[in-house]
Amino acid sequence: MARVLINFPQRAKRGEIIEIKTLIQHPMETGYRLDNKGVAIPRDILNRFVCAYNGNEVFRAELFPAIAANPFVAFSTIATESGELAFSWFDDRGQIQTEIRQIIVE
Amino acid sequence: MAVFAPIADATDAAMAEAIRELIGEAPLEPGKVKLELPSIVENGNTVPLTVSVESPMTAVDHVESIHIFNQKNPQPYVAAFHLGPRAGKAHVATRIRLADSQRLIAIVRLADGRFWSDSADVIVTSAACTEQ
């Protein structure tokens, strides 16, 4: 499992717009580089990121090789209710990493 | 130093084609969108990029998606972000790679189906992927 940093206020007022910052450890190998034997290094990137708030998708990103290694994505959402935010990253091999964080809305 | 596969850059034509695929024959209107990158970077490996859009983000009037294109990387597409009224505000940030000095374009699709855009030019003094 890759290391992940997710940052947003753990408590928010109902209706407040919260900023969410995410960072995940990943080389984002572009597929355009050659190794020192001249063989192309196969592409290996995270191509999709989804954030779901209590099961409902609130943000999605499609990522291409032009996204820097250790992809950073920041976005916002309205704090509607207490519950969980699920963050999922999808790679080229079909693997998914999901991280769950709680939010308290008062 | 790494060696590079001989591949063509995404030309203006490739970028135009990728944009056409997104917007079809719809007009691209300047305004509402603010694409921000540093105007000069030393290192193309990780360049901060933000897009913000003037939008009330209500159920009827909101940003549906934000698309980023580049002129000279191997592929014209950089990223697409899908949001909606639950975002509260239309503001996204990421970090990108730039293989050369070039122009970036952000295209925003609003809920009414219209497209707005902004562009930014970046000078890169040391390109992405030239170091291991």
Interface residues (C-beta under 8 A of the other chain):
Chain A: I17 K21 T30 Y32 R33 L34 N36 G38 A40 Y53 N56 V58 F59 R60 A61 E62 L63 F64 P65 A66 I67 A68 A69 P71 F72 V73 A74 F75 S76 T77 I78 T80
Chain B: A2 V3 F4 A5 I7 N45 T46 V47 N70 N73 P74 Q75 Y77 V78 A79 A80 F81 H82 L83 G84 R86 A87 G88 K89 H91 V92 A93 T94 R95 I96 R97 L98 A128 C129
